[in-house]
Amino acid sequence: MKKTFLKFLPLTAAVLFATSCSKDENNDEKNIENQPKVEKVVIPFSVKVNTSNSISKIAYTQSGDNVSQFNVNFEEKDAAAGSAITMNITGDDIENTTLTLTQDGSDFKFVGDVTLAEGKTEDDFKNGNISISGSFGTAGTTTVTSTTSLADVMSNCSHQYTTTFASNATTIELIDNYAYLEVSCASTQTKFNLTIGGSAQDYTPSTTNNKIWIAVPNGTSVTGNMIKSMTVVGGKVYRANRTKEVDLGPGFSVLWTTCNLGASKPGEYGNYYAYGETTGYALGSGHNFSSISYTGQENPLSSEHDAATAVLGEGYRMPTSGDNSEQSALANCSRTWETQDGNAGYKFYTDYGSVFLPAAGYYEGAVRKSGGSRGYYWSSTPYGESDAICLYFYSGRAGVNANYRNLGQSVRAVRCMN
């Protein structure tokens, strides 16, 4: 995020030059203590806050979905005596300088004296021959979160802005040393876990809008199921839309989608698929599933035969099954038999979230069986040429087992961010 200042070069500069020499009339040698001394150039300097695009306490424009804009500028109390809001500037050709925030009418300025290094002149400063680095605020080490907005997280986060500019520049751009994560979650996501800078932490989204904002120091690594592994860049916002998936927490390496393929609500049955087929058929379509057209034994199933990838795109796939698999992990977590969207099924849940899988039954040939009482969900794991592993459940039991490939069954996709 860039914040812009207007810098006004000094109208006057105090150039102090004093020479003195003394000579002992009775001694031909010069007294070292009385050698001529060249005083360093001191220049009054100020940086004015541009209220339309500034490094005020909060200044940011969000673009894309749900566009919002806000700009909270400095207030009178920020420039009051004892507020100690400062901007530090450094450079090879100047001495470290601290500028203090002051108020001049409706304007806010950082004001102070810049002392040039020995040998540097006012002309060097005016002509832009001196490089200056500036920083405003203090860098925090604690990750700051908010379930409300970016404005809220910035209000409660220690920030540092840095820049490099020439001494004759008319504007100064300061770069925010924090990046921001905006994670939009499914309504059944209670909390999720991210490892930021090597430290694992749980984050709880808002129960009102199912969002959370997280401020992360520049250059910090972020890993977790909810966001692709990366190293963040200060001043940027990284958005993760996970409204269609749920992270069930530690022990689950993937996100589970909230709906069956072909469904728009968690409790809807969606479409039925034969194993290895990417075309699904809705309830009552009359399709006959009796023939087997795919006999491949790739483990896991290749993407060209994966219904989840075909329907939802890259990044989505059918889950693995068998021992220590993605389907086994789901079957072994807590569950309750309930009704959603008019259909019975199991809600599988942890402290981090839940997913509901309806008991959609299965198709044998053109006949649907066990609808409303049992659920059968394909995995990407084959079992010989004519069978494949699936998740099955009914009230009181859930597990994994092999089924004939020519049965029409449900598909619940998973997503792996990393």
PLY file of the C-alpha trace (Angstrom):
ply
format ascii 1.0
element vertex 418
property float x
property float y
property float z
element edge 417
property int vertex1
property int vertex2
end_header
0.00 0.00 0.00
1.47 3.32 -1.01
1.02 6.47 0.98
1.99 9.78 -0.53
3.45 12.89 1.10
4.08 16.30 -0.30
7.50 17.53 0.69
8.29 21.22 0.77
11.91 22.15 0.41
13.12 24.80 2.84
12.95 28.40 1.82
15.95 29.11 3.97
18.80 27.09 5.32
21.05 27.78 8.20
24.53 27.40 6.92
26.83 27.92 9.79
30.42 28.39 8.89
32.88 29.68 11.36
36.58 29.81 11.12
39.01 30.77 13.68
42.65 30.40 13.92
45.23 31.47 16.32
48.89 31.51 16.07
51.27 31.65 18.87
53.46 34.54 17.89
56.16 32.96 19.88
55.68 29.51 18.28
55.89 28.64 14.58
53.81 25.48 15.14
49.99 25.72 14.88
47.87 24.91 17.87
45.77 21.90 16.84
42.92 22.83 19.15
42.62 26.17 17.39
42.48 24.75 13.83
39.67 26.06 11.62
36.38 24.16 12.21
33.76 23.64 9.52
30.29 23.34 11.02
27.82 20.97 9.35
24.95 22.38 7.34
21.60 22.31 9.14
18.46 22.67 6.98
14.91 23.21 8.29
12.83 20.45 6.71
9.17 19.43 6.72
6.93 16.83 5.14
3.28 17.75 4.70
0.54 15.12 4.83
-1.54 15.06 1.67
-5.04 14.41 3.02
-6.33 12.97 -0.27
-3.67 10.25 -0.45
-1.53 10.17 2.64
0.28 8.11 5.22
-2.36 9.05 7.70
-3.16 6.53 10.38
-5.41 4.65 7.97
-5.54 5.30 4.24
-6.55 2.51 1.89
-8.80 1.83 -1.08
-10.13 -1.69 -1.54
-11.02 -2.81 -5.07
-12.71 -5.88 -6.49
-15.66 -7.61 -4.89
-17.47 -5.68 -2.13
-15.68 -2.43 -3.00
-15.16 -0.09 -0.07
-13.04 2.99 0.53
-11.97 4.72 3.68
-9.39 7.28 4.72
-9.00 8.17 8.40
-6.62 11.10 8.64
-4.57 12.47 11.49
-6.52 14.14 14.26
-5.71 17.08 16.48
-4.82 14.77 19.35
-2.15 13.10 17.19
-0.18 16.35 17.03
-0.77 17.33 20.64
2.16 17.70 23.00
3.36 14.33 24.19
1.81 12.32 21.35
5.30 11.42 20.12
4.24 10.59 16.57
7.44 10.89 14.58
9.06 10.05 11.27
12.69 8.97 11.25
14.90 9.70 8.24
18.38 8.39 7.57
20.97 8.50 4.79
24.68 8.23 4.07
24.93 11.99 3.56
22.81 13.11 6.51
22.75 12.46 10.20
19.86 10.47 11.60
16.97 12.85 12.08
13.61 12.63 13.84
10.73 14.70 12.49
7.81 15.39 14.82
4.16 15.59 13.78
2.74 19.11 14.15
-0.50 20.81 13.16
-0.69 24.02 11.12
-4.32 24.98 10.70
-5.91 22.03 8.94
-2.54 20.72 7.76
-0.37 18.15 9.49
3.38 18.20 8.98
6.40 16.26 10.11
8.90 18.97 11.04
12.56 18.96 12.04
16.09 20.00 11.12
18.16 17.87 8.75
21.87 17.92 9.47
24.01 17.16 6.42
27.16 15.11 6.64
30.44 17.01 6.64
31.30 18.30 3.18
27.68 18.32 1.95
26.11 21.64 1.04
22.67 23.16 0.75
22.99 22.93 -3.05
23.60 19.19 -2.76
20.34 18.95 -0.87
18.31 21.16 -3.24
19.70 19.45 -6.36
18.70 16.00 -5.17
22.20 14.68 -4.69
21.37 13.31 -1.25
19.46 10.05 -0.83
17.17 9.81 2.19
15.35 6.85 3.69
12.30 7.50 5.81
10.22 5.41 8.19
7.02 6.24 10.01
5.57 4.32 12.92
6.89 1.22 14.63
7.05 -2.33 13.36
5.11 -4.84 15.39
5.97 -8.51 15.65
2.56 -9.81 16.71
0.11 -10.84 14.00
-3.00 -8.68 14.37
-6.46 -9.91 13.39
-9.93 -8.47 13.00
-13.28 -9.96 12.10
-14.63 -6.58 11.00
-12.58 -4.87 8.32
-9.17 -3.74 7.13
-9.84 -0.36 8.76
-10.25 -2.10 12.10
-7.14 -4.23 11.80
-5.01 -1.24 10.78
-6.34 0.76 13.73
-5.11 -1.90 16.11
-1.85 -2.83 14.41
1.60 -1.32 14.90
2.69 -0.23 11.44
5.91 0.73 9.75
6.15 2.59 6.46
9.48 2.95 4.65
10.77 4.68 1.52
13.85 5.97 -0.25
13.78 9.36 -1.97
16.04 12.12 -3.23
16.39 15.33 -1.29
14.78 17.41 -4.04
11.78 15.12 -4.54
8.39 16.82 -4.58
6.58 13.71 -3.33
7.53 10.92 -1.01
5.98 7.46 -1.25
6.06 5.34 1.87
5.53 1.58 1.54
3.48 -0.21 4.20
5.59 -2.94 5.82
2.53 -5.07 6.51
0.60 -7.29 4.14
-3.05 -8.18 4.76
-4.92 -11.45 4.44
-8.66 -11.30 3.86
-10.15 -14.77 4.32
-13.82 -15.30 3.46
-15.11 -18.50 5.05
-18.06 -20.85 4.75
-20.78 -20.35 7.34
-19.84 -23.67 8.95
-16.18 -22.66 9.44
-15.80 -22.14 13.20
-12.05 -21.40 13.12
-8.99 -22.33 11.09
-5.27 -22.65 11.61
-2.43 -20.83 9.83
1.30 -20.95 10.43
2.64 -17.41 10.11
6.36 -16.88 10.43
6.77 -20.38 11.84
4.15 -19.90 14.57
0.87 -21.82 14.33
-2.24 -20.00 15.46
-6.01 -20.43 15.30
-8.12 -17.67 13.72
-11.85 -17.21 14.25
-13.90 -15.58 11.47
-16.82 -13.28 12.16
-20.13 -14.97 12.85
-21.81 -12.05 11.07
-20.02 -11.92 7.73
-17.80 -15.06 7.96
-14.67 -12.99 7.22
-11.43 -12.25 8.97
-8.60 -9.78 8.30
-5.03 -10.61 9.34
-2.05 -8.21 9.30
1.25 -9.96 8.54
4.73 -8.34 8.66
6.42 -7.90 5.27
8.44 -10.91 4.10
6.73 -13.38 6.44
5.89 -16.92 5.29
2.27 -18.08 5.52
1.18 -21.73 5.26
-2.02 -23.61 5.95
-4.97 -25.36 4.34
-6.94 -22.13 3.92
-4.32 -20.26 1.88
-1.62 -21.29 -0.54
1.90 -21.25 0.93
3.61 -17.96 0.16
5.80 -15.17 1.45
3.78 -11.96 1.70
4.80 -8.57 0.32
4.09 -5.46 2.39
1.33 -3.17 1.18
-0.58 -5.93 -0.63
-3.88 -7.55 0.23
-4.19 -11.31 -0.33
-7.78 -12.50 -0.60
-8.78 -16.10 -0.01
-12.38 -16.97 -0.86
-13.14 -20.22 0.97
-16.92 -19.87 1.10
-17.36 -23.17 -0.78
-14.92 -25.21 1.30
-14.30 -26.02 4.96
-11.04 -26.63 6.81
-11.70 -29.23 9.49
-8.42 -28.42 11.22
-5.25 -30.32 12.19
-5.33 -33.88 10.93
-7.05 -32.85 7.70
-4.72 -32.09 4.80
-7.45 -30.83 2.44
-10.51 -28.58 2.42
-13.87 -30.29 2.01
-16.38 -28.63 -0.31
-19.74 -27.73 1.19
-21.95 -29.28 -1.53
-22.11 -32.42 -3.65
-21.22 -32.10 -7.32
-24.32 -30.82 -9.11
-25.85 -29.36 -5.92
-26.13 -25.74 -4.82
-26.99 -26.42 -1.17
-25.30 -28.73 1.38
-28.39 -30.92 1.79
-29.17 -31.31 -1.93
-28.34 -34.68 -3.47
-26.72 -33.31 -6.62
-25.67 -35.61 -9.46
-24.73 -39.28 -9.56
-21.57 -40.60 -11.26
-20.13 -43.94 -12.26
-16.50 -44.32 -11.17
-14.10 -42.70 -13.66
-16.91 -40.89 -15.47
-17.03 -37.09 -15.57
-20.67 -36.78 -16.68
-23.16 -36.73 -13.86
-26.88 -37.45 -13.91
-29.51 -35.83 -11.73
-32.04 -37.63 -9.60
-34.79 -39.08 -11.83
-32.82 -38.58 -15.08
-33.53 -42.15 -16.17
-29.86 -42.84 -16.91
-28.81 -46.49 -16.77
-25.50 -47.03 -14.93
-25.21 -50.74 -15.74
-22.23 -50.57 -18.13
-18.59 -50.07 -17.11
-16.62 -47.86 -19.49
-13.54 -47.09 -17.36
-11.24 -49.87 -16.13
-8.05 -47.90 -15.42
-6.22 -48.47 -12.14
-4.35 -45.18 -11.63
-4.03 -44.44 -7.94
-5.13 -41.77 -7.43
-7.51 -41.39 -10.35
-6.08 -39.34 -13.23
-7.44 -35.80 -13.57
-9.07 -36.53 -16.95
-11.28 -39.14 -15.25
-11.84 -37.19 -12.03
-15.39 -35.80 -11.92
-14.48 -33.14 -9.33
-11.69 -31.72 -11.49
-13.93 -31.80 -14.58
-16.76 -29.91 -12.88
-14.95 -27.52 -10.50
-11.61 -27.05 -12.26
-7.95 -27.28 -11.33
-7.24 -27.60 -7.63
-10.32 -29.70 -6.93
-10.37 -33.49 -6.98
-12.06 -36.55 -5.53
-10.71 -37.51 -2.09
-8.39 -40.43 -1.42
-9.71 -43.46 0.45
-8.48 -46.47 2.40
-6.38 -46.49 5.58
-5.11 -43.07 6.76
-6.89 -41.43 3.83
-8.92 -38.25 3.43
-12.23 -40.14 3.47
-11.14 -42.17 6.52
-10.29 -38.99 8.41
-13.79 -37.65 7.68
-15.50 -40.91 8.66
-13.61 -40.99 11.98
-14.43 -37.46 13.17
-17.51 -36.57 15.22
-20.88 -36.78 13.46
-24.59 -36.28 14.02
-27.49 -37.63 11.95
-29.72 -34.71 11.01
-31.73 -33.10 8.22
-30.60 -30.18 6.05
-32.45 -28.73 3.05
-35.12 -31.38 3.52
-32.78 -34.38 3.31
-31.32 -36.61 6.02
-27.61 -37.30 6.33
-24.54 -36.93 8.49
-22.98 -33.71 9.70
-19.28 -34.45 10.18
-17.67 -31.92 12.48
-14.64 -30.87 14.53
-13.91 -27.83 16.69
-12.86 -26.06 13.47
-15.94 -26.59 11.29
-18.42 -29.00 9.77
-19.63 -30.44 6.46
-22.99 -32.09 5.78
-23.27 -35.07 3.43
-26.83 -36.09 2.51
-27.84 -39.75 2.34
-28.44 -39.66 -1.41
-28.41 -43.44 -1.89
-27.06 -44.91 -5.12
-28.15 -46.04 -8.57
-27.98 -49.65 -9.68
-28.76 -49.62 -13.39
-31.60 -47.11 -13.65
-33.01 -47.80 -10.19
-32.21 -45.64 -7.19
-31.77 -47.43 -3.88
-31.37 -46.46 -0.20
-32.25 -42.84 -0.85
-32.66 -40.94 2.41
-31.12 -43.71 4.53
-27.60 -44.31 3.17
-24.87 -42.29 1.50
-22.20 -43.51 -0.95
-19.41 -41.18 -2.09
-16.70 -42.08 -4.62
-13.03 -41.63 -3.86
-10.10 -41.42 -6.29
-8.79 -44.81 -5.12
-9.37 -47.86 -7.39
-9.79 -51.44 -6.19
-8.97 -53.75 -9.05
-10.46 -53.23 -12.53
-14.13 -53.43 -11.62
-14.28 -51.84 -8.14
-13.26 -48.62 -6.39
-13.22 -47.43 -2.78
-15.97 -45.17 -1.45
-17.15 -43.55 1.76
-20.43 -45.04 2.95
-22.65 -44.25 5.91
-26.04 -44.75 7.48
-27.41 -43.69 10.84
-25.05 -45.19 13.40
-22.10 -46.01 11.15
-19.60 -44.48 8.70
-16.60 -46.06 6.99
-14.91 -46.89 3.69
-15.38 -49.93 1.47
-15.17 -51.12 -2.14
-18.12 -50.89 -4.53
-18.79 -51.79 -8.15
-17.70 -49.07 -10.57
-20.96 -49.22 -12.50
-23.00 -47.91 -9.58
-24.16 -44.31 -9.71
-22.89 -42.60 -6.56
-22.39 -39.10 -5.14
-19.14 -37.11 -5.32
-17.98 -34.66 -2.64
-14.84 -32.85 -3.84
-11.84 -31.74 -1.83
-9.36 -28.95 -2.47
-5.68 -28.90 -1.67
-4.24 -25.38 -1.48
-0.57 -26.39 -1.26
0 1
1 2
2 3
3 4
4 5
5 6
6 7
7 8
8 9
9 10
10 11
11 12
12 13
13 14
14 15
15 16
16 17
17 18
18 19
19 20
20 21
21 22
22 23
23 24
24 25
25 26
26 27
27 28
28 29
29 30
30 31
31 32
32 33
33 34
34 35
35 36
36 37
37 38
38 39
39 40
40 41
41 42
42 43
43 44
44 45
45 46
46 47
47 48
48 49
49 50
50 51
51 52
52 53
53 54
54 55
55 56
56 57
57 58
58 59
59 60
60 61
61 62
62 63
63 64
64 65
65 66
66 67
67 68
68 69
69 70
70 71
71 72
72 73
73 74
74 75
75 76
76 77
77 78
78 79
79 80
80 81
81 82
82 83
83 84
84 85
85 86
86 87
87 88
88 89
89 90
90 91
91 92
92 93
93 94
94 95
95 96
96 97
97 98
98 99
99 100
100 101
101 102
102 103
103 104
104 105
105 106
106 107
107 108
108 109
109 110
110 111
111 112
112 113
113 114
114 115
115 116
116 117
117 118
118 119
119 120
120 121
121 122
122 123
123 124
124 125
125 126
126 127
127 128
128 129
129 130
130 131
131 132
132 133
133 134
134 135
135 136
136 137
137 138
138 139
139 140
140 141
141 142
142 143
143 144
144 145
145 146
146 147
147 148
148 149
149 150
150 151
151 152
152 153
153 154
154 155
155 156
156 157
157 158
158 159
159 160
160 161
161 162
162 163
163 164
164 165
165 166
166 167
167 168
168 169
169 170
170 171
171 172
172 173
173 174
174 175
175 176
176 177
177 178
178 179
179 180
180 181
181 182
182 183
183 184
184 185
185 186
186 187
187 188
188 189
189 190
190 191
191 192
192 193
193 194
194 195
195 196
196 197
197 198
198 199
199 200
200 201
201 202
202 203
203 204
204 205
205 206
206 207
207 208
208 209
209 210
210 211
211 212
212 213
213 214
214 215
215 216
216 217
217 218
218 219
219 220
220 221
221 222
222 223
223 224
224 225
225 226
226 227
227 228
228 229
229 230
230 231
231 232
232 233
233 234
234 235
235 236
236 237
237 238
238 239
239 240
240 241
241 242
242 243
243 244
244 245
245 246
246 247
247 248
248 249
249 250
250 251
251 252
252 253
253 254
254 255
255 256
256 257
257 258
258 259
259 260
260 261
261 262
262 263
263 264
264 265
265 266
266 267
267 268
268 269
269 270
270 271
271 272
272 273
273 274
274 275
275 276
276 277
277 278
278 279
279 280
280 281
281 282
282 283
283 284
284 285
285 286
286 287
287 288
288 289
289 290
290 291
291 292
292 293
293 294
294 295
295 296
296 297
297 298
298 299
299 300
300 301
301 302
302 303
303 304
304 305
305 306
306 307
307 308
308 309
309 310
310 311
311 312
312 313
313 314
314 315
315 316
316 317
317 318
318 319
319 320
320 321
321 322
322 323
323 324
324 325
325 326
326 327
327 328
328 329
329 330
330 331
331 332
332 333
333 334
334 335
335 336
336 337
337 338
338 339
339 340
340 341
341 342
342 343
343 344
344 345
345 346
346 347
347 348
348 349
349 350
350 351
351 352
352 353
353 354
354 355
355 356
356 357
357 358
358 359
359 360
360 361
361 362
362 363
363 364
364 365
365 366
366 367
367 368
368 369
369 370
370 371
371 372
372 373
373 374
374 375
375 376
376 377
377 378
378 379
379 380
380 381
381 382
382 383
383 384
384 385
385 386
386 387
387 388
388 389
389 390
390 391
391 392
392 393
393 394
394 395
395 396
396 397
397 398
398 399
399 400
400 401
401 402
402 403
403 404
404 405
405 406
406 407
407 408
408 409
409 410
410 411
411 412
412 413
413 414
414 415
415 416
416 417
